[in-house]
Amino acid sequence: MNMRTFIRSIPNVPWFLSCYARFRKENASSDFPIGRLRPYLTERFEQEGTAGGHYFHQDLLVARRIFMNAPQTHYDVGSRVDGFVAHVALP
């Protein structure tokens, strides 16, 4: 575990818990598998594009898997409109 990353993430825990509680309240009847969440608490205030190009390729990979599986419902929490959402949006 990286202690510097851990310490930087602590101030974001209350924000995450607040968002989590609001999400659960607004989606109480949802079957969203909330137990699989893996929050990245240190990315909240980073500038766009700091990750290089790997998010672009990740978005394409996941979009392809979504289309191959053709789910009736897909939940997307926190994706950028000009990134992942643009890849899975229907024409």
All heavy atoms as an XYZ file, in Angstrom:
747
protein
N       0.844     -1.172      0.000
C       0.000      0.000      0.000
C       0.892      1.238      0.000
O       1.851      1.313      0.746
C      -0.908     -0.005      1.227
C      -1.790      1.199      1.283
S      -3.193      1.045      2.387
C      -2.485      1.375      3.949
N       0.530      2.200     -0.797
C       1.268      3.455     -0.883
C       0.696      4.419      0.154
O      -0.447      4.871      0.038
C       1.135      4.024     -2.286
C       1.943      5.276     -2.487
O       2.099      6.087     -1.583
N       2.446      5.435     -3.697
N       1.480      4.740      1.160
C       1.000      5.600      2.251
C       0.675      7.015      1.767
O      -0.266      7.627      2.255
C       2.030      5.655      3.382
C       2.078      4.383      4.196
S       0.456      3.936      4.873
C       0.296      5.131      6.166
N       1.427      7.525      0.825
C       1.161      8.876      0.313
C      -0.215      8.920     -0.361
O      -1.001      9.833     -0.139
C       2.247      9.287     -0.664
C       2.060     10.697     -1.177
C       3.223     11.099     -2.017
N       4.367     11.205     -1.110
C       5.486     11.799     -1.391
N       5.639     12.328     -2.579
N       6.465     11.859     -0.532
N      -0.506      7.921     -1.169
C      -1.809      7.843     -1.833
C      -2.923      7.671     -0.800
O      -3.976      8.290     -0.899
C      -1.834      6.680     -2.835
O      -0.792      6.891     -3.789
C      -3.162      6.585     -3.548
N      -2.680      6.833      0.192
C      -3.670      6.615      1.250
C      -3.987      7.916      1.983
O      -5.152      8.262      2.180
C      -3.153      5.561      2.230
C      -4.056      5.345      3.407
C      -5.247      4.660      3.272
C      -3.707      5.850      4.654
C      -6.086      4.469      4.351
C      -4.532      5.672      5.740
C      -5.728      4.977      5.593
N      -2.967      8.655      2.349
C      -3.163      9.908      3.076
C      -3.879     10.939      2.204
O      -4.762     11.662      2.679
C      -1.815     10.442      3.601
C      -1.311      9.505      4.709
C      -1.939     11.874      4.107
C       0.113      9.757      5.136
N      -3.532     10.995      0.904
C      -4.213     11.928     -0.011
C      -5.682     11.582     -0.201
O      -6.494     12.440     -0.532
C      -3.515     11.923     -1.372
C      -2.282     12.762     -1.414
C      -1.685     12.875     -2.807
N      -2.640     12.786     -3.876
C      -2.425     12.109     -5.000
N      -1.292     11.461     -5.191
N      -3.324     12.080     -5.951
N      -6.050     10.332     -0.027
C      -7.434      9.920     -0.260
C      -8.349     10.179      0.932
O      -9.563     10.267      0.764
C      -7.484      8.440     -0.643
O      -7.123      7.634      0.454
N      -7.796     10.328      2.123
C      -8.613     10.482      3.334
C      -9.611     11.640      3.247
O     -10.787     11.464      3.585
C      -7.716     10.583      4.587
C      -7.046      9.235      4.838
C      -8.524     11.010      5.809
C      -6.002      9.253      5.926
N      -9.209     12.846      2.794
C     -10.191     13.944      2.725
C     -11.367     13.667      1.789
O     -12.417     14.294      1.918
C      -9.372     15.133      2.207
C      -7.963     14.800      2.519
C      -7.866     13.301      2.428
N     -11.228     12.750      0.869
C     -12.300     12.457     -0.089
C     -13.279     11.399      0.399
O     -14.303     11.166     -0.243
C     -11.701     12.035     -1.421
C     -10.974     13.180     -2.085
O     -11.476     14.292     -2.108
N      -9.794     12.915     -2.591
N     -13.006     10.748      1.511
C     -13.889      9.694      2.016
C     -15.276     10.241      2.359
O     -16.284      9.653      1.939
C     -13.251      8.953      3.204
C     -14.237      8.018      3.867
C     -12.011      8.191      2.752
N     -15.409     11.361      3.106
C     -16.762     11.869      3.387
C     -17.536     12.210      2.113
O     -18.737     11.938      2.018
C     -16.511     13.135      4.225
C     -15.162     12.930      4.818
C     -14.388     12.136      3.802
N     -16.856     12.798      1.126
C     -17.512     13.112     -0.146
C     -18.018     11.836     -0.813
O     -19.160     11.775     -1.278
C     -16.518     13.842     -1.062
C     -17.009     13.971     -2.460
C     -17.884     14.894     -2.946
C     -16.663     13.135     -3.561
N     -18.098     14.679     -4.289
C     -17.357     13.593     -4.690
C     -15.820     12.034     -3.698
C     -17.244     13.001     -5.927
C     -15.709     11.444     -4.935
C     -16.417     11.931     -6.039
N     -17.185     10.805     -0.856
C     -17.589      9.549     -1.474
C     -18.781      8.942     -0.747
O     -19.741      8.491     -1.377
C     -16.428      8.548     -1.491
C     -16.855      7.170     -1.890
C     -17.135      6.883     -3.211
C     -17.024      6.180     -0.944
C     -17.556      5.620     -3.592
C     -17.442      4.915     -1.312
C     -17.711      4.641     -2.633
N     -18.738      8.913      0.579
C     -19.836      8.326      1.352
C     -21.135      9.097      1.136
O     -22.213      8.500      1.058
C     -19.473      8.268      2.834
C     -18.342      7.305      3.183
C     -17.988      7.413      4.655
C     -18.694      5.872      2.809
N     -21.043     10.420      1.012
C     -22.223     11.231      0.740
C     -22.809     10.885     -0.630
O     -24.016     10.695     -0.772
C     -21.847     12.709      0.799
O     -22.888     13.506      0.324
N     -21.951     10.786     -1.638
C     -22.406     10.415     -2.986
C     -22.978      9.005     -3.003
O     -23.996      8.744     -3.651
C     -21.245     10.518     -3.974
S     -20.712     12.192     -4.305
N     -22.348      8.109     -2.289
C     -22.809      6.724     -2.207
C     -24.203      6.657     -1.580
O     -25.106      5.987     -2.090
C     -21.808      5.904     -1.401
C     -22.244      4.500     -1.104
C     -22.144      3.514     -2.070
C     -22.742      4.154      0.138
C     -22.533      2.215     -1.798
C     -23.132      2.864      0.423
C     -23.031      1.897     -0.547
O     -23.423      0.626     -0.282
N     -24.395      7.395     -0.470
C     -25.695      7.395      0.206
C     -26.773      7.971     -0.700
O     -27.887      7.443     -0.774
C     -25.604      8.190      1.507
N     -26.446      9.051     -1.418
C     -27.418      9.657     -2.337
C     -27.763      8.689     -3.466
O     -28.917      8.538     -3.852
C     -26.861     10.954     -2.895
C     -27.847     11.696     -3.749
C     -27.345     13.065     -4.114
N     -25.885     13.049     -4.228
C     -25.202     13.689     -5.152
N     -25.815     14.410     -6.043
N     -23.896     13.634     -5.190
N     -26.753      8.012     -4.008
C     -26.984      7.041     -5.074
C     -27.904      5.921     -4.595
O     -28.839      5.537     -5.285
C     -25.655      6.456     -5.557
C     -25.813      5.407     -6.608
C     -26.007      5.754     -7.932
C     -25.788      4.062     -6.266
C     -26.166      4.781     -8.901
C     -25.944      3.084     -7.224
C     -26.141      3.440     -8.545
N     -27.624      5.391     -3.396
C     -28.458      4.306     -2.866
C     -29.904      4.769     -2.647
O     -30.844      4.031     -2.924
C     -27.875      3.782     -1.546
C     -26.580      3.026     -1.704
C     -26.743      1.774     -2.493
N     -27.513      0.818     -1.713
C     -27.935     -0.338     -2.161
N     -27.649     -0.710     -3.385
N     -28.616     -1.148     -1.404
N     -30.060      5.998     -2.152
C     -31.403      6.520     -1.901
C     -32.178      6.681     -3.203
O     -33.349      6.335     -3.290
C     -31.302      7.858     -1.177
C     -32.629      8.470     -0.834
C     -32.443      9.779     -0.107
C     -33.789     10.404      0.204
N     -33.637     11.721      0.825
N     -31.509      7.211     -4.225
C     -32.170      7.456     -5.497
C     -32.398      6.179     -6.301
O     -33.204      6.165     -7.217
C     -31.355      8.446     -6.322
C     -31.321      9.839     -5.737
C     -30.395     10.772     -6.471
O     -29.785     10.361     -7.491
O     -30.245     11.922     -6.022
N     -31.685      5.121     -5.977
C     -31.784      3.868     -6.732
C     -32.085      2.693     -5.817
O     -31.548      1.604     -5.989
C     -30.472      3.617     -7.489
C     -30.189      4.697     -8.495
O     -30.771      4.717     -9.557
N     -29.317      5.627     -8.142
N     -32.950      2.914     -4.860
C     -33.250      1.890     -3.859
C     -33.798      0.612     -4.476
O     -33.519     -0.489     -3.998
C     -34.231      2.432     -2.830
N     -34.550      0.716     -5.550
C     -35.144     -0.471     -6.162
C     -34.249     -1.085     -7.233
O     -34.609     -2.062     -7.867
C     -36.495     -0.117     -6.781
O     -36.309      0.826     -7.826
N     -33.071     -0.522     -7.429
C     -32.171     -0.988     -8.479
C     -31.484     -2.291     -8.081
O     -31.261     -2.569     -6.918
C     -31.117      0.086     -8.751
O     -30.129     -0.409     -9.603
N     -31.114     -3.069     -9.096
C     -30.356     -4.291     -8.845
C     -28.869     -4.081     -9.139
O     -28.128     -5.013     -9.392
C     -30.905     -5.458     -9.661
C     -30.844     -5.202    -11.167
O     -30.527     -4.073    -11.572
O     -31.102     -6.139    -11.924
N     -28.422     -2.825     -9.099
C     -27.018     -2.491     -9.347
C     -26.140     -3.180     -8.301
O     -26.394     -3.082     -7.107
C     -26.826     -0.977     -9.280
C     -25.413     -0.535     -9.534
C     -24.911     -0.535    -10.821
C     -24.605     -0.131     -8.499
C     -23.613     -0.122    -11.068
C     -23.307      0.284     -8.732
C     -22.816      0.282    -10.017
N     -25.097     -3.899     -8.732
C     -24.243     -4.636     -7.787
C     -23.292     -3.696     -7.037
O     -22.112     -3.609     -7.321
C     -23.474     -5.596     -8.692
C     -23.424     -4.892    -10.006
C     -24.697     -4.100    -10.107
N     -23.819     -2.980     -6.069
C     -23.078     -1.941     -5.358
C     -21.864     -2.506     -4.612
O     -20.898     -1.796     -4.367
C     -24.028     -1.173     -4.401
C     -23.514      0.224     -4.108
C     -24.280     -1.942     -3.135
C     -23.700      1.189     -5.221
N     -21.860     -3.767     -4.300
C     -20.746     -4.375     -3.584
C     -19.466     -4.440     -4.399
O     -18.396     -4.689     -3.856
N     -19.557     -4.206     -5.695
C     -18.370     -4.269     -6.552
C     -17.670     -2.921     -6.729
O     -16.726     -2.819     -7.483
C     -18.757     -4.787     -7.933
C     -19.163     -6.222     -7.925
C     -19.162     -6.711     -9.337
N     -20.268     -7.613     -9.549
C     -20.673     -7.997    -10.728
N     -20.098     -7.531    -11.802
N     -21.670     -8.827    -10.855
N     -18.144     -1.880     -6.060
C     -17.537     -0.561     -6.219
C     -16.094     -0.552     -5.745
O     -15.762     -1.117     -4.717
C     -18.316      0.484     -5.423
C     -19.629      0.934     -6.009
C     -20.251      2.004     -5.115
C     -19.471      1.465     -7.407
N     -15.254      0.098     -6.505
C     -13.845      0.291     -6.147
C     -13.530      1.770     -6.349
O     -13.054      2.172     -7.405
C     -12.920     -0.561     -7.016
C     -13.179     -2.042     -6.959
C     -12.812     -2.606     -5.580
N     -12.969     -4.040     -5.551
C     -14.031     -4.670     -5.075
N     -15.051     -3.979     -4.626
N     -14.093     -5.976     -5.050
N     -13.835      2.613     -5.363
C     -13.653      4.055     -5.562
C     -12.183      4.445     -5.681
O     -11.323      3.897     -5.004
C     -14.263      4.664     -4.301
C     -14.173      3.587     -3.276
C     -14.308      2.290     -4.023
N     -11.915      5.384     -6.565
C     -10.578      5.959     -6.723
C     -10.637      7.357     -6.122
O     -10.986      8.315     -6.794
C     -10.177      5.989     -8.198
C      -9.953      4.612     -8.724
C     -10.979      3.893     -9.312
C      -8.710      4.003     -8.601
C     -10.771      2.607     -9.775
C      -8.490      2.728     -9.063
C      -9.528      2.035     -9.648
O      -9.318      0.768    -10.097
N     -10.319      7.445     -4.859
C     -10.520      8.675     -4.115
C      -9.483      9.746     -4.401
O      -9.666     10.892     -4.025
C     -10.541      8.362     -2.612
C     -11.637      7.381     -2.187
C     -11.478      7.020     -0.719
C     -13.004      7.953     -2.452
N      -8.400      9.420     -5.050
C      -7.363     10.418     -5.310
C      -7.534     11.104     -6.658
O      -6.842     12.070     -6.938
C      -5.968      9.787     -5.262
O      -5.901      8.743     -6.231
C      -5.661      9.235     -3.884
N      -8.454     10.665     -7.499
C      -8.627     11.241     -8.832
C      -9.648     12.367     -8.877
O      -9.838     12.975     -9.915
C      -9.041     10.169     -9.829
C      -7.974      9.145    -10.071
C      -8.397      8.122    -11.111
O      -9.587      8.087    -11.478
O      -7.528      7.357    -11.536
N     -10.280     12.660     -7.774
C     -11.396     13.610     -7.772
C     -11.003     14.988     -8.296
O     -11.757     15.613     -9.031
C     -11.943     13.727     -6.357
C     -13.104     14.661     -6.257
C     -13.727     14.617     -4.889
N     -14.728     15.650     -4.771
C     -15.011     16.281     -3.664
N     -14.389     15.968     -2.554
N     -15.919     17.202     -3.641
N      -9.842     15.497     -7.945
C      -9.465     16.854     -8.329
C      -8.362     16.886     -9.381
O      -7.813     17.946     -9.665
C      -9.013     17.645     -7.098
C     -10.130     17.873     -6.121
C     -10.141     17.222     -4.907
C     -11.178     18.721     -6.433
C     -11.173     17.421     -4.000
C     -12.214     18.922     -5.534
C     -12.212     18.278     -4.313
N      -8.041     15.772     -9.975
C      -7.015     15.767    -11.012
C      -7.549     16.402    -12.285
O      -8.733     16.332    -12.581
C      -6.546     14.337    -11.299
C      -5.712     13.755    -10.186
C      -5.179     12.368    -10.520
O      -5.412     11.891    -11.640
O      -4.547     11.778     -9.645
N      -6.659     16.991    -13.040
C      -7.026     17.602    -14.309
C      -7.377     16.514    -15.325
O      -6.859     15.404    -15.267
C      -5.863     18.437    -14.856
C      -5.583     19.661    -14.029
C      -6.727     20.659    -14.087
O      -7.308     20.880    -15.149
N      -7.073     21.238    -12.960
N      -8.223     16.869    -16.261
C      -8.582     15.926    -17.319
C      -7.350     15.618    -18.154
O      -6.527     16.473    -18.424
C      -9.659     16.543    -18.206
C     -10.914     16.868    -17.445
C     -11.836     17.754    -18.246
O     -11.513     18.096    -19.388
O     -12.876     18.115    -17.720
N      -7.215     14.398    -18.548
C      -6.137     14.019    -19.436
C      -4.819     13.700    -18.758
O      -3.832     13.492    -19.440
N      -4.786     13.630    -17.435
C      -3.526     13.344    -16.761
C      -3.117     11.889    -16.919
O      -1.985     11.540    -16.657
C      -3.605     13.668    -15.262
O      -4.665     12.916    -14.682
C      -3.823     15.149    -15.028
N      -4.012     11.043    -17.343
C      -3.724      9.613    -17.418
C      -3.128      9.179    -18.748
O      -2.867      8.008    -18.937
C      -4.998      8.822    -17.153
N      -2.913     10.081    -19.648
C      -2.383      9.683    -20.948
C      -3.478      9.099    -21.815
O      -4.613      9.541    -21.772
N      -3.163      8.085    -22.618
C      -4.139      7.541    -23.550
C      -4.793      6.242    -23.128
O      -5.641      5.728    -23.833
N      -4.418      5.701    -21.970
C      -4.958      4.383    -21.642
C      -6.442      4.399    -21.324
O      -7.128      3.412    -21.528
C      -4.150      3.723    -20.521
C      -4.253      4.368    -19.187
N      -3.511      5.467    -18.842
C      -5.008      4.059    -18.124
C      -3.799      5.803    -17.600
N      -4.708      4.971    -17.148
N      -7.001      5.515    -20.836
C      -8.443      5.558    -20.600
C      -9.218      5.472    -21.916
O     -10.288      4.870    -21.977
C      -8.850      6.823    -19.845
C      -8.659      6.725    -18.350
C      -8.051      7.750    -17.652
C      -9.089      5.615    -17.643
C      -7.870      7.668    -16.281
C      -8.913      5.523    -16.286
C      -8.309      6.554    -15.605
O      -8.144      6.467    -14.252
N      -8.703      6.051    -22.968
C      -9.357      5.970    -24.271
C      -9.479      4.508    -24.706
O     -10.553      4.050    -25.112
C      -8.570      6.770    -25.310
C      -9.102      6.624    -26.708
C     -10.241      7.300    -27.102
C      -8.466      5.801    -27.622
C     -10.750      7.168    -28.388
C      -8.959      5.659    -28.902
C     -10.098      6.349    -29.285
N      -8.405      3.762    -24.602
C      -8.423      2.353    -25.009
C      -9.279      1.514    -24.069
O      -9.968      0.590    -24.503
C      -6.996      1.810    -25.081
C      -6.175      2.510    -26.116
N      -6.377      2.315    -27.465
C      -5.181      3.413    -26.010
C      -5.542      3.073    -28.145
N      -4.796      3.752    -27.287
N      -9.255      1.846    -22.795
C     -10.115      1.147    -21.834
C     -11.577      1.393    -22.177
O     -12.396      0.461    -22.135
C      -9.809      1.659    -20.425
C     -10.759      1.128    -19.365
C     -10.436      1.729    -18.020
O      -9.351      1.533    -17.503
N     -11.363      2.471    -17.461
N     -11.924      2.636    -22.515
C     -13.299      2.953    -22.891
C     -13.752      2.137    -24.095
O     -14.868      1.621    -24.130
C     -13.441      4.444    -23.218
C     -13.303      5.339    -22.004
O     -13.301      4.811    -20.876
O     -13.192      6.561    -22.192
N     -12.887      2.019    -25.097
C     -13.231      1.237    -26.288
C     -13.416     -0.236    -25.952
O     -14.345     -0.885    -26.445
C     -12.154      1.393    -27.357
C     -12.052      2.767    -28.006
C     -10.893      2.786    -28.986
C     -13.347      3.134    -28.692
N     -12.539     -0.780    -25.120
C     -12.631     -2.188    -24.725
C     -13.949     -2.466    -24.001
O     -14.669     -3.418    -24.330
C     -11.450     -2.561    -23.828
C     -11.507     -3.954    -23.203
C     -11.297     -5.012    -24.280
C     -10.484     -4.082    -22.114
N     -14.289     -1.618    -23.035
C     -15.519     -1.833    -22.264
C     -16.751     -1.599    -23.136
O     -17.731     -2.342    -23.039
C     -15.530     -0.931    -21.011
C     -16.848     -1.038    -20.281
C     -14.376     -1.311    -20.086
N     -16.710     -0.596    -24.007
C     -17.842     -0.361    -24.908
C     -18.075     -1.578    -25.795
O     -19.218     -1.992    -26.016
C     -17.588      0.879    -25.759
N     -17.003     -2.178    -26.291
C     -17.131     -3.379    -27.127
C     -17.783     -4.515    -26.336
O     -18.662     -5.216    -26.835
C     -15.759     -3.813    -27.635
C     -15.854     -5.005    -28.584
C     -14.508     -5.455    -29.117
N     -13.743     -4.336    -29.649
C     -12.463     -4.112    -29.352
N     -11.816     -4.912    -28.554
N     -11.831     -3.087    -29.875
N     -17.363     -4.686    -25.087
C     -17.948     -5.756    -24.256
C     -19.416     -5.504    -23.974
O     -20.222     -6.438    -23.946
C     -17.171     -5.888    -22.952
C     -15.816     -6.490    -23.153
C     -15.109     -6.692    -21.869
N     -13.795     -7.265    -22.096
C     -12.915     -7.483    -21.159
N     -13.194     -7.197    -19.904
N     -11.744     -8.003    -21.443
N     -19.780     -4.254    -23.774
C     -21.193     -3.929    -23.540
C     -22.016     -4.271    -24.774
O     -23.074     -4.888    -24.679
C     -21.349     -2.450    -23.140
C     -20.782     -2.242    -21.734
C     -22.810     -2.016    -23.204
C     -20.690     -0.793    -21.322
N     -21.546     -3.880    -25.947
C     -22.277     -4.195    -27.171
C     -22.353     -5.697    -27.412
O     -23.368     -6.212    -27.863
C     -21.647     -3.498    -28.377
C     -22.038     -2.060    -28.490
C     -21.096     -1.066    -28.365
C     -23.358     -1.699    -28.723
C     -21.454      0.269    -28.460
C     -23.733     -0.374    -28.825
C     -22.782      0.608    -28.689
N     -21.279     -6.432    -27.113
C     -21.285     -7.890    -27.314
C     -22.274     -8.571    -26.377
O     -22.950     -9.520    -26.768
C     -19.884     -8.463    -27.101
C     -18.923     -8.110    -28.229
S     -17.195     -8.556    -27.912
C     -17.313    -10.252    -27.428
N     -22.388     -8.085    -25.141
C     -23.296     -8.699    -24.166
C     -24.727     -8.191    -24.294
O     -25.647     -8.834    -23.801
C     -22.797     -8.459    -22.748
C     -21.546     -9.239    -22.462
O     -21.443    -10.404    -22.810
N     -20.564     -8.599    -21.844
N     -24.912     -7.054    -24.941
C     -26.229     -6.449    -25.187
C     -27.131     -6.464    -23.951
O     -28.238     -6.994    -23.981
C     -26.922     -7.163    -26.349
N     -26.683     -5.854    -22.845
C     -27.541     -5.834    -21.651
C     -28.757     -4.949    -21.875
O     -28.700     -3.986    -22.643
C     -26.629     -5.235    -20.576
C     -25.705     -4.358    -21.332
C     -25.468     -5.079    -22.638
N     -29.840     -5.268    -21.200
C     -31.029     -4.428    -21.310
C     -30.838     -3.127    -20.549
O     -31.390     -2.103    -20.922
C     -32.251     -5.172    -20.785
C     -32.676     -6.281    -21.691
C     -34.083     -6.738    -21.369
O     -34.717     -6.263    -20.446
N     -34.559     -7.689    -22.149
N     -30.046     -3.161    -19.491
C     -29.775     -1.975    -18.684
C     -28.288     -1.884    -18.427
O     -27.643     -2.882    -18.128
C     -30.501     -2.058    -17.324
O     -31.894     -2.238    -17.570
C     -30.291     -0.799    -16.515
N     -27.757     -0.672    -18.555
C     -26.351     -0.431    -18.243
C     -26.264      0.812    -17.372
O     -26.792      1.855    -17.720
C     -25.534     -0.210    -19.520
C     -24.151      0.274    -19.244
N     -23.171     -0.573    -18.804
C     -23.607      1.503    -19.303
C     -22.066      0.128    -18.622
N     -22.312      1.388    -18.922
N     -25.635      0.691    -16.206
C     -25.453      1.820    -15.299
C     -24.060      2.395    -15.497
O     -23.078      1.674    -15.468
C     -25.605      1.385    -13.835
C     -26.987      0.894    -13.506
C     -27.281     -0.452    -13.512
C     -27.996      1.792    -13.195
C     -28.547     -0.901    -13.211
C     -29.269      1.349    -12.900
C     -29.536      0.006    -12.904
O     -30.790     -0.434    -12.608
N     -23.993      3.689    -15.694
C     -22.713      4.358    -15.845
C     -22.649      5.477    -14.822
O     -23.451      6.392    -14.846
C     -22.574      4.927    -17.253
C     -21.189      5.464    -17.506
O     -20.577      5.989    -16.556
O     -20.725      5.361    -18.637
N     -21.706      5.379    -13.920
C     -21.561      6.375    -12.864
C     -20.229      7.084    -13.048
O     -19.173      6.483    -12.909
C     -21.621      5.710    -11.470
C     -21.460      6.748    -10.379
C     -22.918      4.937    -11.309
N     -20.283      8.343    -13.401
C     -19.086      9.157    -13.421
C     -18.295      9.222    -14.710
O     -17.235      9.829    -14.738
N     -18.764      8.638    -15.783
C     -18.009      8.714    -17.036
C     -18.207     10.069    -17.703
O     -19.247     10.703    -17.564
C     -18.457      7.620    -18.007
O     -18.048      6.372    -17.536
N     -17.202     10.469    -18.442
C     -17.271     11.736    -19.156
C     -18.069     11.569    -20.443
O     -17.968     10.566    -21.123
C     -15.871     12.211    -19.500
C     -15.082     12.610    -18.286
C     -13.714     13.009    -18.678
N     -13.759     13.769    -19.936
C     -12.863     14.650    -20.280
N     -11.865     14.895    -19.517
N     -12.956     15.284    -21.429
N     -18.831     12.604    -20.789
C     -19.662     12.566    -21.991
C     -18.786     12.456    -23.239
O     -19.135     11.768    -24.189
C     -20.565     13.815    -22.063
C     -21.306     13.877    -23.386
C     -21.553     13.793    -20.914
N     -17.639     13.123    -23.252
C     -16.788     13.080    -24.440
C     -15.842     11.878    -24.445
O     -14.983     11.779    -25.304
C     -15.987     14.378    -24.569
C     -15.044     14.596    -23.396
O     -15.211     13.935    -22.359
O     -14.151     15.451    -23.520
N     -16.024     10.970    -23.530
C     -15.195      9.773    -23.475
C     -16.041      8.526    -23.635
O     -16.611      8.274    -24.697
N     -16.186      7.786    -22.571
C     -16.885      6.514    -22.602
C     -18.319      6.642    -23.088
O     -18.788      5.851    -23.891
C     -16.847      5.873    -21.218
C     -17.554      4.564    -21.159
C     -17.005      3.448    -21.753
C     -18.767      4.455    -20.515
C     -17.663      2.239    -21.705
C     -19.423      3.247    -20.462
C     -18.868      2.143    -21.065
N     -19.016      7.631    -22.611
C     -20.432      7.803    -22.976
C     -20.576      7.958    -24.485
O     -21.504      7.431    -25.094
C     -21.045      8.996    -22.217
C     -22.470      9.254    -22.668
C     -21.023      8.733    -20.721
N     -19.653      8.663    -25.102
C     -19.705      8.843    -26.562
C     -19.531      7.515    -27.297
O     -20.082      7.333    -28.380
C     -18.621      9.833    -26.999
N     -18.810      6.590    -26.708
C     -18.577      5.292    -27.357
C     -19.796      4.379    -27.268
O     -19.988      3.532    -28.141
C     -17.383      4.572    -26.740
C     -16.091      5.277    -26.919
N     -15.588      5.612    -28.153
C     -15.196      5.708    -26.013
C     -14.432      6.221    -28.008
N     -14.173      6.298    -26.722
N     -20.618      4.514    -26.244
C     -21.751      3.614    -26.083
C     -23.097      4.250    -26.412
O     -24.118      3.574    -26.401
C     -21.821      3.025    -24.646
C     -20.634      2.158    -24.361
C     -21.970      4.109    -23.608
N     -23.102      5.541    -26.730
C     -24.357      6.225    -27.052
C     -24.932      5.679    -28.362
O     -24.207      5.441    -29.323
C     -24.123      7.718    -27.175
N     -26.210      5.500    -28.363
C     -26.898      5.023    -29.561
C     -27.142      6.191    -30.506
O     -27.457      7.296    -30.077
C     -28.218      4.381    -29.196
C     -28.111      3.110    -28.356
C     -29.506      2.619    -27.988
C     -27.373      2.033    -29.112
N     -27.014      5.960    -31.813
C     -27.258      7.041    -32.796
C     -28.723      7.421    -32.871
O     -29.578      6.740    -32.519
C     -26.762      6.453    -34.111
C     -26.715      4.982    -33.930
C     -26.628      4.732    -32.447
